Amino acid sequence: MEDCEKVLYNAELSEQTERFQDMAKYMRLFVVDRERLNLYQRSLLSIACKNVIGELRASWRVVSSIMSSEKDEAKLSIIKKYKLKLEREMDENCEEVQDTLERLILGSKDDPDAMVFYHKMSVRYLWINVRLYPRDWLQIT
């Protein structure tokens, strides 16, 4: 089994065990030297990214809810720091996804299906960042 096949198999194992951070790591390793992915590989990349960001977004929503009902200033301070940590992680993950997708988009100019797939995926993570930092995006325009 070649190294790239091992990396892809590790991504598959990570998916089956619902260790999506690991899956995302393996898919980033797999994609590093590639300009093109087949449909199955694109699907694995999408699943990894979607689940990592999805878990962070779910945590962020819970923390936001707790923050809105908390009255104790000391606890609010802790909650705000934790929420900021989650936002940074989400932002970093979204940027990693965007960087990966930019390379894949450039390598897929002659594959319309792949281009559409990557652009839709890219828009999804831009949308997450806009929802996360709406004021920052308003200042850009």
N, C-alpha and C positions, 0 to 999 in steps of 0.2 A: 504494500500500500504506500503510495507516494505521500509526501508531506501535505500537499494540498488536500488530498483525500482524507487524511487523518484530521486535519483542521475542520473540514466540512462534517466529518462524522462526529467530531466533538460538539459541533454546533447542533447536530441532530440529537445527540444524547442530552445536551443541555435543554433543548426544547422539551424532550420527553420527560425530563425531571423537573421542568418548570423553573429552571435556573436561567432566567432570561438575561441577567447581567453577563453571565458566562457566555451565553449564546451570542449576544451582541459582540463581545470581545472576539470570539472565534470568527464571526462573520466579518468583522473589520480586518482581522488577519487574512482571511480568505480573499477579500476584495482588494487588498493592498496592491498586488501585482497584476490585477485584471482590469481591463477596460470594458469587458462584457460579461454578463451573467446570463445563464439560461433561465427559463421560467421558474424552475424549481429553486434555483439559487436566489433569484429575486424574491421569491416568496419567503424563503428562510430569512433573508435580510429584513424584509418588511415585518415579519412576525417578531423578530428580535427587537427591532427598534420600537415597534408599537407597544410591546409589553413592558419594556424598560420605562418608556415615557409614561405609559398608562399607569404603572404602579406609582411613579412619582407624582403624577397628577392626582391620583386618588388620595395619596398622603397629603398633598398640598390642600385639597378640598377639605379634608378632615381637620387639618390644622387651622385653616381659615374659619371653619365653623366654630371650633373651640375658641379661637381668638375673638370672634364676634360676641360670644356669650360670657367671656371672662371679665371679671371686674377688678380683680386683684392686680395692682400695677406690677408687682414683683413677678408674678406668673406671666403677665402680658409681655414683659421684657424677654423672658425665656422663650415664650411662644413665638415672638417676632423674630428672634435669632434663629430659631429652628425653621421657621417658614422661609427666611432668607436663605438658609442652607439648602433647603429643598429647591428653591427657585434657582440657585446657582447650579445645582446638579442638573436640573431640567434644562437650563440654558446651555450648559456644557454638552449635554447629550444631544440636544437639538443641533448645536453647531457641528458636532462630530458627524451627525447624520447628513447635514447639509454639505460638509466637505466631501464626504464619501459620494454623495449623489452628484455633486458637480463633476467629479472625475468620471463617474459612470455615464452621465449625460453626454459628456464630450466624446466618449468612446462608443456611443450608441447612435450616432447620427444617421446611420443607414438602417436602423431597426426602429420603425415607427412605434411598434408595440412597447418596446423597452423605453423609448423616449417618453411616451405617455405615462407609463408606469412610474418612472423616476420623477417626472414633473408633478404628478399627482401626489406622490410621496413627499416631495420637497414642499409643496404648498401646505400639506398637513402640518409639517413641523414649523413652517413660518407662521401659520395660524396659531399654533400653540404659543409661540413667542409673542405674538401680538396680544393674545389673551393674557399672557403673563405680565407683559410690560406695555399696556396700552398707551400710557402717556409718552413713553420713549418713542414709540412709533408715530405718534401724532406730531412730535417735534421734528421728525425727519422730513415729513411731507411739507 
